[in-house]
Amino acid sequence: MNVTVTLTFASAAAAAAFLATADGAPAAATAETPKDKPADKPKADKPADKPAAEKPKDTPAVDPNKAYLDSGIPERIQKLVAKDRAAAKALLAKFGAAKGAELKAADHDKFKAEIDALLAPAEDLS
């Protein structure tokens, strides 16, 4: 079996660099290219002096609901639902949310103030 390989280089220097790294050992056999698929065109050598972009290390994954979970709002909503489910739904709807996790971070303090007012024990007027 005869195999013909044609290599195309952008410059004589690129060809010399390629040949300098070749150790003369036969290349490992690879799967053949299907007959109906055109062979890939050789690409010009890229300069090796350009380092690959590094990803920042130790970047913690940011949980978008962390502020919500740490705010104490989920517990307050559970208490209000147990006390008055309709009031809990109405308060969430007032802030444009169907559930607590949909509350905007900017509204957390206002929401807590209003839910705390609803959860406060009734004033004894006797």
KAFENLIN-V848571 format. One record per residue. N is the residue number from 1. RES is the residue in three letters. SS is DSSP state (~ for helix, > for strand, _ for the rest). OMEGA is omega as a letter, one per 30 degrees, with the letter a starting at -180 (none if undefined). BURIAL is # if it has 9 or more other ideal C-beta (glycine too) atoms within 8 Angstrom, else .. Layout:
BEGIN
{{N,RES,SS,OMEGA,BURIAL} {N,RES,SS,OMEGA,BURIAL}}
END
This chain:
BEGIN
{{1,MET,_,l,.} {2,ASN,_,l,.} {3,VAL,_,l,.} {4,THR,_,a,.} {5,VAL,_,l,.} {6,THR,_,l,.} {7,LEU,_,l,.} {8,THR,_,a,.} {9,PHE,_,a,#} {10,ALA,_,a,.} {11,SER,_,l,.} {12,ALA,~,l,.} {13,ALA,~,l,.} {14,ALA,~,l,#} {15,ALA,~,l,#} {16,ALA,~,l,.} {17,ALA,~,l,#} {18,PHE,~,a,#} {19,LEU,~,l,.} {20,ALA,~,a,.} {21,THR,~,a,.} {22,ALA,_,a,.} {23,ASP,_,l,.} {24,GLY,_,l,.} {25,ALA,_,l,.} {26,PRO,_,l,.} {27,ALA,_,l,.} {28,ALA,_,a,.} {29,ALA,_,l,.} {30,THR,_,l,.} {31,ALA,_,a,.} {32,GLU,_,l,.} {33,THR,_,l,.} {34,PRO,_,a,.} {35,LYS,_,a,.} {36,ASP,_,a,.} {37,LYS,_,l,.} {38,PRO,_,l,.} {39,ALA,_,l,.} {40,ASP,_,l,.} {41,LYS,_,l,.} {42,PRO,_,a,.} {43,LYS,_,l,.} {44,ALA,_,l,.} {45,ASP,_,l,#} {46,LYS,_,l,.} {47,PRO,_,a,.} {48,ALA,_,a,.} {49,ASP,_,a,.} {50,LYS,_,a,.} {51,PRO,_,l,.} {52,ALA,_,l,.} {53,ALA,_,a,.} {54,GLU,_,l,.} {55,LYS,_,l,.} {56,PRO,_,a,.} {57,LYS,_,l,.} {58,ASP,_,l,.} {59,THR,_,a,.} {60,PRO,_,l,.} {61,ALA,_,a,.} {62,VAL,_,l,.} {63,ASP,_,a,.} {64,PRO,_,a,.} {65,ASN,_,a,.} {66,LYS,~,l,.} {67,ALA,~,l,.} {68,TYR,~,a,#} {69,LEU,~,a,.} {70,ASP,~,a,.} {71,SER,_,a,.} {72,GLY,_,a,.} {73,ILE,~,a,#} {74,PRO,~,l,#} {75,GLU,~,l,.} {76,ARG,~,l,#} {77,ILE,~,l,#} {78,GLN,~,l,.} {79,LYS,~,a,#} {80,LEU,~,l,#} {81,VAL,~,l,#} {82,ALA,~,a,.} {83,LYS,~,a,.} {84,ASP,_,a,.} {85,ARG,~,a,.} {86,ALA,~,l,.} {87,ALA,~,l,#} {88,ALA,~,l,#} {89,LYS,~,a,.} {90,ALA,~,a,.} {91,LEU,~,l,#} {92,LEU,~,a,#} {93,ALA,~,l,#} {94,LYS,~,l,.} {95,PHE,_,l,#} {96,GLY,_,a,.} {97,ALA,_,l,#} {98,ALA,_,l,.} {99,LYS,_,a,.} {100,GLY,~,a,#} {101,ALA,~,l,.} {102,GLU,~,l,.} {103,LEU,_,l,#} {104,LYS,_,a,.} {105,ALA,~,a,.} {106,ALA,~,a,.} {107,ASP,~,a,#} {108,HIS,~,a,#} {109,ASP,~,l,.} {110,LYS,~,a,.} {111,PHE,~,a,#} {112,LYS,~,l,#} {113,ALA,~,a,.} {114,GLU,~,a,#} {115,ILE,~,l,#} {116,ASP,~,l,#} {117,ALA,~,l,.} {118,LEU,~,a,#} {119,LEU,~,a,#} {120,ALA,_,l,.} {121,PRO,_,l,.} {122,ALA,_,a,.} {123,GLU,_,a,.} {124,ASP,_,a,.} {125,LEU,_,a,.} {126,SER,_,none,.}}
END
